[in-house]
Amino acid sequence: MLVLSRKNDEAVVIGGSVGFDRTIKVTVLGIKNGHVRLGFEADVDVPVHRLEVWERIRDETRLADSQY
């Protein structure tokens, strides 16, 4: 796991270099009372989900695939 420190309005870009056509930009929008607000910018065909939503989608996909 890569751990980075970012201040308010600072961002991290994932991808977009040689061999990576798509990019995802994550920006710290605010920090308040121990909560961090993040903004995500990605190509429209790149899904962005909270982890618990992604896990549910993954599990449903695995279940559907195992029924074939």
Contacts in CASP RR format, 6 or more apart in sequence:
PFRMAT RR
TARGET T0000
AUTHOR 0000-0000-0000
METHOD contacts of the structure
MODEL  1
MLVLSRKNDEAVVIGGSVGFDRTIKVTVLGIKNGHVRLGFEADVDVPVHR
LEVWERIRDETRLADSQY
4 12 0 8 1.000
6 12 0 8 1.000
6 28 0 8 1.000
7 28 0 8 1.000
8 28 0 8 1.000
8 29 0 8 1.000
8 30 0 8 1.000
8 31 0 8 1.000
9 27 0 8 1.000
9 28 0 8 1.000
9 29 0 8 1.000
10 27 0 8 1.000
10 28 0 8 1.000
11 25 0 8 1.000
11 26 0 8 1.000
11 27 0 8 1.000
11 28 0 8 1.000
12 25 0 8 1.000
12 26 0 8 1.000
13 23 0 8 1.000
13 24 0 8 1.000
13 25 0 8 1.000
13 26 0 8 1.000
14 23 0 8 1.000
14 24 0 8 1.000
14 25 0 8 1.000
14 26 0 8 1.000
15 22 0 8 1.000
15 23 0 8 1.000
15 24 0 8 1.000
16 22 0 8 1.000
16 23 0 8 1.000
22 42 0 8 1.000
22 43 0 8 1.000
22 46 0 8 1.000
23 42 0 8 1.000
23 43 0 8 1.000
24 40 0 8 1.000
24 41 0 8 1.000
24 42 0 8 1.000
24 46 0 8 1.000
24 48 0 8 1.000
25 40 0 8 1.000
25 41 0 8 1.000
25 42 0 8 1.000
26 38 0 8 1.000
26 39 0 8 1.000
26 40 0 8 1.000
27 38 0 8 1.000
27 39 0 8 1.000
27 40 0 8 1.000
27 41 0 8 1.000
28 36 0 8 1.000
28 37 0 8 1.000
28 38 0 8 1.000
28 39 0 8 1.000
29 37 0 8 1.000
29 38 0 8 1.000
29 39 0 8 1.000
30 36 0 8 1.000
30 37 0 8 1.000
31 37 0 8 1.000
40 48 0 8 1.000
42 48 0 8 1.000
49 57 0 8 1.000
END
